[in-house]
Amino acid sequence: MENPINWNSLDGKLTKNIFLILTSREEEENQIKVVKKITNFSKKCDEIKGLDELSTEKNIEDYITKILSD
């Protein structure tokens, strides 16, 4: 997000990144896999910083696509 928001996080930091995951009912298992990958990704400080440095939607999309395909 360009302007981080207060989402009452446990660490008190403003929220910069929000992920929306949409899957069909038939693919609920895929949603769990995506959440797991995002959780693992968010634990890696360098990768989060890399995401924060991207400036275009295309660059962000490519970065997230790469993370999810690993």
C-alpha positions in Angstrom: 0.0 0.0 0.0 1.2 3.5 -0.8 -0.1 4.7 2.5 0.2 2.1 5.3 -2.8 1.7 7.6 -3.3 0.9 11.2 -4.8 -2.6 11.3 -4.2 -3.1 15.1 -1.4 -5.5 14.5 0.2 -7.3 17.4 3.6 -5.6 16.8 2.0 -2.2 16.6 3.4 -1.6 13.1 1.4 -0.1 10.2 0.1 -2.5 7.6 1.8 -2.2 4.2 0.8 -5.4 2.5 -2.6 -7.0 2.2 -3.2 -10.2 0.3 -6.6 -11.3 -1.1 -6.9 -15.0 -1.9 -9.8 -16.1 -4.1 -10.4 -19.8 -4.9 -13.4 -21.8 -6.0 -15.1 -24.0 -3.5 -13.7 -27.0 -5.4 -10.1 -25.7 -4.8 -10.2 -25.0 -1.1 -7.0 -27.0 -0.6 -5.2 -24.5 -3.0 -6.2 -21.7 -0.7 -4.5 -23.4 2.2 -1.3 -23.9 0.1 -1.3 -20.2 -0.9 -1.8 -19.0 2.7 1.1 -21.2 3.8 3.4 -19.8 1.1 2.5 -16.2 2.0 3.1 -17.0 5.7 6.5 -18.4 5.0 7.3 -15.5 2.7 6.3 -13.0 5.3 8.7 -14.5 7.8 11.7 -13.6 5.6 12.7 -10.0 6.2 14.7 -9.6 3.1 11.9 -10.8 0.8 9.4 -8.4 2.4 11.8 -5.5 2.0 12.2 -6.6 -1.7 8.4 -6.4 -2.1 8.3 -2.9 -0.4 10.9 -1.6 -2.9 8.8 -2.5 -6.0 7.0 0.4 -7.6 4.8 -0.9 -10.4 1.8 -3.3 -10.3 3.5 -5.5 -12.9 6.7 -5.8 -10.8 4.7 -6.7 -7.7 2.7 -9.3 -9.6 5.8 -10.9 -11.1 7.5 -10.9 -7.6 4.5 -12.6 -5.9 4.0 -15.0 -8.8 7.6 -16.1 -8.4 7.3 -16.5 -4.6 4.1 -18.6 -5.0 5.6 -20.8 -7.7 8.7 -21.8 -5.6 
